[in-house]
Protein backbone atom coordinates (compact mmCIF):
# COMPACT_ATOMS: atom_id res chain seq x y z
CA UNK A 1 0.00 0.00 0.00
CA UNK A 2 2.77 2.40 0.94
CA UNK A 3 4.67 1.55 -2.25
CA UNK A 4 1.54 2.18 -4.34
CA UNK A 5 0.94 5.56 -2.68
CA UNK A 6 4.58 6.58 -3.10
CA UNK A 7 4.52 5.66 -6.79
CA UNK A 8 1.30 7.64 -7.30
CA UNK A 9 2.74 10.74 -5.61
CA UNK A 10 5.96 10.48 -7.62
CA UNK A 11 4.03 10.17 -10.87
CA UNK A 12 1.87 13.21 -10.09
CA UNK A 13 4.98 15.25 -9.22
CA UNK A 14 6.71 14.35 -12.46
CA UNK A 15 3.58 15.17 -14.48
CA UNK A 16 3.24 18.54 -12.77
CA UNK A 17 6.91 19.34 -13.42
CA UNK A 18 6.61 18.42 -17.09
CA UNK A 19 3.45 20.54 -17.50
CA UNK A 20 5.09 23.53 -15.80
CA UNK A 21 8.08 23.20 -18.13
CA UNK A 22 5.81 23.16 -21.17
CA UNK A 23 3.93 26.25 -19.95
CA UNK A 24 7.23 28.08 -19.29
CA UNK A 25 8.50 27.17 -22.76
CA UNK A 26 5.26 28.36 -24.33
CA UNK A 27 5.61 31.72 -22.57
CA UNK A 28 9.18 32.32 -23.78
CA UNK A 29 9.40 35.24 -26.23
CA UNK A 30 11.40 34.57 -29.36
CA UNK A 31 13.77 37.49 -29.99
CA UNK A 32 13.22 39.16 -33.38
CA UNK A 33 15.94 38.66 -35.96
CA UNK A 34 17.77 41.93 -36.59
CA UNK A 35 17.83 43.22 -40.16
CA UNK A 36 21.04 42.35 -41.98
CA UNK A 37 22.81 45.67 -42.52
CA UNK A 38 26.22 46.34 -43.96
CA UNK A 39 28.61 49.29 -44.29
CA UNK A 40 30.60 49.36 -47.55
CA UNK A 41 33.23 51.72 -48.96
CA UNK A 42 32.80 53.78 -52.13
CA UNK A 43 34.82 56.38 -54.03
CA UNK A 44 34.07 58.69 -56.94
CA UNK A 45 34.20 62.14 -58.43
CA UNK A 46 32.38 64.64 -60.59
CA UNK A 47 32.83 67.45 -63.07
CA UNK A 48 30.49 70.39 -63.12
CA UNK A 49 29.95 74.08 -63.50
CA UNK A 50 29.03 76.82 -61.05
CA UNK A 51 26.42 79.00 -62.73
CA UNK A 52 26.18 82.28 -60.86
CA UNK A 53 26.34 86.02 -61.10
CA UNK A 54 29.74 86.28 -59.40
CA UNK A 55 31.26 82.95 -60.46
CA UNK A 56 30.77 81.12 -63.75
CA UNK A 57 33.51 78.48 -63.78
CA UNK A 58 34.11 74.74 -63.89
CA UNK A 59 34.44 72.75 -60.66
CA UNK A 60 35.88 69.29 -60.00
CA UNK A 61 35.31 67.04 -56.98
CA UNK A 62 36.64 63.77 -55.50
CA UNK A 63 35.07 61.86 -52.60
CA UNK A 64 35.39 58.72 -50.48
CA UNK A 65 33.04 57.35 -47.84
CA UNK A 66 30.89 54.54 -46.49
CA UNK A 67 27.28 53.59 -47.27
CA UNK A 68 24.88 51.66 -45.01
CA UNK A 69 22.44 49.25 -46.65
CA UNK A 70 20.00 46.85 -45.01
CA UNK A 71 18.57 43.71 -46.61
CA UNK A 72 15.06 44.30 -47.92
CA UNK A 73 15.32 48.09 -47.56
CA UNK A 74 15.04 50.22 -50.70
CA UNK A 75 16.86 53.17 -49.12
CA UNK A 76 20.43 53.69 -47.93
CA UNK A 77 22.47 56.26 -46.03
CA UNK A 78 26.02 57.42 -46.66
CA UNK A 79 28.66 59.62 -45.06
CA UNK A 80 31.63 60.77 -47.13
CA UNK A 81 34.51 63.24 -47.28
CA UNK A 82 34.76 65.41 -50.39
CA UNK A 83 37.39 67.76 -51.84
CA UNK A 84 36.73 70.15 -54.73
CA UNK A 85 38.62 72.63 -56.89
CA UNK A 86 37.51 75.67 -58.88
CA UNK A 87 39.46 78.60 -60.28
CA UNK A 88 38.77 81.96 -61.90
CA UNK A 89 41.07 84.38 -63.77
CA UNK A 90 40.09 87.87 -64.81
CA UNK A 91 41.91 90.96 -66.02
CA UNK A 92 41.19 94.68 -65.76
CA UNK A 93 42.92 97.13 -68.09
CA UNK A 94 42.85 100.91 -67.74
CA UNK A 95 44.62 103.42 -69.97
CA UNK A 96 45.32 107.06 -69.09
CA UNK A 97 46.58 109.66 -71.55
CA UNK A 98 48.65 112.58 -70.23
CA UNK A 99 49.17 115.70 -72.38
CA UNK A 100 52.80 116.20 -73.37
CA UNK A 101 54.77 117.84 -76.15
CA UNK A 102 55.20 116.78 -78.83
CA UNK A 103 53.31 113.49 -78.15
CA UNK A 104 50.95 112.57 -75.30
CA UNK A 105 52.09 109.95 -72.80
CA UNK A 106 49.80 106.93 -72.51
CA UNK A 107 50.03 104.88 -69.34
CA UNK A 108 48.28 101.49 -69.25
CA UNK A 109 47.58 99.66 -66.00
CA UNK A 110 46.74 95.97 -66.19
CA UNK A 111 45.57 94.03 -63.11
CA UNK A 112 45.33 90.22 -63.42
CA UNK A 113 43.63 88.36 -60.56
CA UNK A 114 43.70 84.58 -60.07
CA UNK A 115 41.43 83.05 -57.41
CA UNK A 116 41.59 79.37 -56.42
CA UNK A 117 38.97 77.82 -54.12
CA UNK A 118 39.29 74.34 -52.58
CA UNK A 119 36.14 73.29 -50.67
CA UNK A 120 36.53 70.43 -48.16
CA UNK A 121 33.27 69.07 -46.74
CA UNK A 122 31.82 66.16 -44.77
CA UNK A 123 28.56 65.12 -46.44
CA UNK A 124 25.46 63.06 -45.60
CA UNK A 125 23.44 61.44 -48.41
CA UNK A 126 20.06 59.66 -48.30
CA UNK A 127 19.26 57.55 -51.36
CA UNK A 128 16.14 55.55 -52.34
CA UNK A 129 15.18 53.30 -55.23
CA UNK A 130 12.89 54.62 -57.97
CA UNK A 131 13.08 51.62 -60.27
CA UNK A 132 15.30 48.60 -60.87
CA UNK A 133 18.37 50.70 -61.81
CA UNK A 134 17.35 54.28 -61.05
CA UNK A 135 17.58 55.96 -57.63
CA UNK A 136 17.05 59.46 -56.28
CA UNK A 137 19.23 61.09 -53.61
CA UNK A 138 19.34 64.17 -51.41
CA UNK A 139 21.70 65.43 -48.76
CA UNK A 140 23.80 68.18 -47.27
CA UNK A 141 27.37 68.90 -46.29
CA UNK A 142 29.48 71.45 -44.44
CA UNK A 143 33.14 72.26 -44.01
CA UNK A 144 35.65 74.89 -45.07
CA UNK A 145 36.90 76.52 -48.26
CA UNK A 146 40.61 77.25 -48.74
CA UNK A 147 40.94 80.45 -50.80
CA UNK A 148 44.13 81.63 -52.50
CA UNK A 149 44.33 84.95 -54.37
CA UNK A 150 47.21 86.09 -56.61
CA UNK A 151 47.23 89.63 -58.05
CA UNK A 152 49.69 90.93 -60.64
CA UNK A 153 49.75 94.63 -61.52
CA UNK A 154 51.58 95.80 -64.65
CA UNK A 155 52.09 99.47 -65.55
CA UNK A 156 53.39 100.34 -68.99
CA UNK A 157 54.88 103.65 -70.04
CA UNK A 158 58.04 105.60 -69.32
CA UNK A 159 58.04 104.39 -65.72
CA UNK A 160 56.67 100.90 -66.35
CA UNK A 161 56.73 98.29 -63.58
CA UNK A 162 55.21 94.97 -62.54
CA UNK A 163 54.29 93.98 -58.99
CA UNK A 164 52.80 90.79 -57.58
CA UNK A 165 51.06 90.02 -54.33
CA UNK A 166 49.17 87.06 -52.91
CA UNK A 167 46.89 86.35 -49.99
CA UNK A 168 44.90 83.44 -48.62
CA UNK A 169 41.94 82.86 -46.34
CA UNK A 170 39.68 80.15 -44.92
CA UNK A 171 35.89 80.42 -44.86
CA UNK A 172 32.85 78.34 -43.95
CA UNK A 173 31.50 76.34 -46.90
CA UNK A 174 28.26 74.36 -47.07
CA UNK A 175 25.76 73.01 -49.57
CA UNK A 176 22.51 71.12 -50.01
CA UNK A 177 22.08 68.80 -52.98
CA UNK A 178 19.77 66.41 -54.83
CA UNK A 179 19.86 64.33 -58.00
CA UNK A 180 19.48 60.95 -59.72
CA UNK A 181 21.68 57.83 -59.75
CA UNK A 182 21.80 55.18 -62.49
CA UNK A 183 23.25 51.81 -61.46
CA UNK A 184 25.32 50.56 -64.40
CA UNK A 185 26.26 47.42 -62.43
CA UNK A 186 26.55 46.24 -58.83
CA UNK A 187 29.77 48.22 -58.41
CA UNK A 188 29.55 51.15 -60.88
CA UNK A 189 27.04 53.99 -60.86
CA UNK A 190 26.72 57.36 -62.56
CA UNK A 191 24.91 60.36 -61.11
CA UNK A 192 23.80 63.86 -61.95
CA UNK A 193 22.38 66.60 -59.82
CA UNK A 194 22.54 70.13 -58.50
CA UNK A 195 23.83 71.81 -55.36
CA UNK A 196 23.04 75.12 -53.71
CA UNK A 197 26.21 76.62 -52.21
CA UNK A 198 26.72 78.76 -49.10
CA UNK A 199 30.11 80.39 -48.46
CA UNK A 200 31.21 83.09 -46.02
CA UNK A 201 32.98 86.29 -47.06
CA UNK A 202 36.75 86.14 -47.58
CA UNK A 203 39.67 88.59 -47.37
CA UNK A 204 37.47 91.40 -46.16
CA UNK A 205 35.25 91.29 -49.26
CA UNK A 206 32.11 89.57 -50.47
CA UNK A 207 32.04 85.82 -50.97
CA UNK A 208 32.46 84.81 -54.64
CA UNK A 209 30.42 81.60 -54.17
CA UNK A 210 27.61 82.49 -51.77
CA UNK A 211 24.15 81.36 -52.94
CA UNK A 212 25.40 79.97 -56.24
CA UNK A 213 24.17 76.83 -58.07
CA UNK A 214 26.54 73.96 -58.88
CA UNK A 215 25.48 71.47 -61.60
CA UNK A 216 27.41 68.19 -61.84
CA UNK A 217 27.82 64.81 -63.53
CA UNK A 218 29.86 62.08 -61.88
CA UNK A 219 30.62 58.41 -61.34
CA UNK A 220 31.16 56.23 -58.29
CA UNK A 221 32.69 52.81 -57.60
CA UNK A 222 31.24 50.67 -54.80
CA UNK A 223 33.74 48.29 -53.20
C-alpha positions in Angstrom: 0.0 0.0 0.0 2.8 2.4 0.9 4.7 1.6 -2.2 1.5 2.2 -4.3 0.9 5.6 -2.7 4.6 6.6 -3.1 4.5 5.7 -6.8 1.3 7.6 -7.3 2.7 10.7 -5.6 6.0 10.5 -7.6 4.0 10.2 -10.9 1.9 13.2 -10.1 5.0 15.3 -9.2 6.7 14.3 -12.5 3.6 15.2 -14.5 3.2 18.5 -12.8 6.9 19.3 -13.4 6.6 18.4 -17.1 3.5 20.5 -17.5 5.1 23.5 -15.8 8.1 23.2 -18.1 5.8 23.2 -21.2 3.9 26.2 -20.0 7.2 28.1 -19.3 8.5 27.2 -22.8 5.3 28.4 -24.3 5.6 31.7 -22.6 9.2 32.3 -23.8 9.4 35.2 -26.2 11.4 34.6 -29.4 13.8 37.5 -30.0 13.2 39.2 -33.4 15.9 38.7 -36.0 17.8 41.9 -36.6 17.8 43.2 -40.2 21.0 42.3 -42.0 22.8 45.7 -42.5 26.2 46.3 -44.0 28.6 49.3 -44.3 30.6 49.4 -47.6 33.2 51.7 -49.0 32.8 53.8 -52.1 34.8 56.4 -54.0 34.1 58.7 -56.9 34.2 62.1 -58.4 32.4 64.6 -60.6 32.8 67.4 -63.1 30.5 70.4 -63.1 30.0 74.1 -63.5 29.0 76.8 -61.1 26.4 79.0 -62.7 26.2 82.3 -60.9 26.3 86.0 -61.1 29.7 86.3 -59.4 31.3 83.0 -60.5 30.8 81.1 -63.8 33.5 78.5 -63.8 34.1 74.7 -63.9 34.4 72.8 -60.7 35.9 69.3 -60.0 35.3 67.0 -57.0 36.6 63.8 -55.5 35.1 61.9 -52.6 35.4 58.7 -50.5 33.0 57.4 -47.8 30.9 54.5 -46.5 27.3 53.6 -47.3 24.9 51.7 -45.0 22.4 49.3 -46.7 20.0 46.8 -45.0 18.6 43.7 -46.6 15.1 44.3 -47.9 15.3 48.1 -47.6 15.0 50.2 -50.7 16.9 53.2 -49.1 20.4 53.7 -47.9 22.5 56.3 -46.0 26.0 57.4 -46.7 28.7 59.6 -45.1 31.6 60.8 -47.1 34.5 63.2 -47.3 34.8 65.4 -50.4 37.4 67.8 -51.8 36.7 70.1 -54.7 38.6 72.6 -56.9 37.5 75.7 -58.9 39.5 78.6 -60.3 38.8 82.0 -61.9 41.1 84.4 -63.8 40.1 87.9 -64.8 41.9 91.0 -66.0 41.2 94.7 -65.8 42.9 97.1 -68.1 42.8 100.9 -67.7 44.6 103.4 -70.0 45.3 107.1 -69.1 46.6 109.7 -71.5 48.7 112.6 -70.2 49.2 115.7 -72.4 52.8 116.2 -73.4 54.8 117.8 -76.1 55.2 116.8 -78.8 53.3 113.5 -78.2 50.9 112.6 -75.3 52.1 109.9 -72.8 49.8 106.9 -72.5 50.0 104.9 -69.3 48.3 101.5 -69.2 47.6 99.7 -66.0 46.7 96.0 -66.2 45.6 94.0 -63.1 45.3 90.2 -63.4 43.6 88.4 -60.6 43.7 84.6 -60.1 41.4 83.0 -57.4 41.6 79.4 -56.4 39.0 77.8 -54.1 39.3 74.3 -52.6 36.1 73.3 -50.7 36.5 70.4 -48.2 33.3 69.1 -46.7 31.8 66.2 -44.8 28.6 65.1 -46.4 25.5 63.1 -45.6 23.4 61.4 -48.4 20.1 59.7 -48.3 19.3 57.5 -51.4 16.1 55.6 -52.3 15.2 53.3 -55.2 12.9 54.6 -58.0 13.1 51.6 -60.3 15.3 48.6 -60.9 18.4 50.7 -61.8 17.3 54.3 -61.0 17.6 56.0 -57.6 17.1 59.5 -56.3 19.2 61.1 -53.6 19.3 64.2 -51.4 21.7 65.4 -48.8 23.8 68.2 -47.3 27.4 68.9 -46.3 29.5 71.4 -44.4 33.1 72.3 -44.0 35.7 74.9 -45.1 36.9 76.5 -48.3 40.6 77.3 -48.7 40.9 80.4 -50.8 44.1 81.6 -52.5 44.3 85.0 -54.4 47.2 86.1 -56.6 47.2 89.6 -58.0 49.7 90.9 -60.6 49.8 94.6 -61.5 51.6 95.8 -64.7 52.1 99.5 -65.6 53.4 100.3 -69.0 54.9 103.7 -70.0 58.0 105.6 -69.3 58.0 104.4 -65.7 56.7 100.9 -66.3 56.7 98.3 -63.6 55.2 95.0 -62.5 54.3 94.0 -59.0 52.8 90.8 -57.6 51.1 90.0 -54.3 49.2 87.1 -52.9 46.9 86.4 -50.0 44.9 83.4 -48.6 41.9 82.9 -46.3 39.7 80.1 -44.9 35.9 80.4 -44.9 32.9 78.3 -44.0 31.5 76.3 -46.9 28.3 74.4 -47.1 25.8 73.0 -49.6 22.5 71.1 -50.0 22.1 68.8 -53.0 19.8 66.4 -54.8 19.9 64.3 -58.0 19.5 61.0 -59.7 21.7 57.8 -59.8 21.8 55.2 -62.5 23.3 51.8 -61.5 25.3 50.6 -64.4 26.3 47.4 -62.4 26.5 46.2 -58.8 29.8 48.2 -58.4 29.6 51.1 -60.9 27.0 54.0 -60.9 26.7 57.4 -62.6 24.9 60.4 -61.1 23.8 63.9 -62.0 22.4 66.6 -59.8 22.5 70.1 -58.5 23.8 71.8 -55.4 23.0 75.1 -53.7 26.2 76.6 -52.2 26.7 78.8 -49.1 30.1 80.4 -48.5 31.2 83.1 -46.0 33.0 86.3 -47.1 36.7 86.1 -47.6 39.7 88.6 -47.4 37.5 91.4 -46.2 35.2 91.3 -49.3 32.1 89.6 -50.5 32.0 85.8 -51.0 32.5 84.8 -54.6 30.4 81.6 -54.2 27.6 82.5 -51.8 24.2 81.4 -52.9 25.4 80.0 -56.2 24.2 76.8 -58.1 26.5 74.0 -58.9 25.5 71.5 -61.6 27.4 68.2 -61.8 27.8 64.8 -63.5 29.9 62.1 -61.9 30.6 58.4 -61.3 31.2 56.2 -58.3 32.7 52.8 -57.6 31.2 50.7 -54.8 33.7 48.3 -53.2 
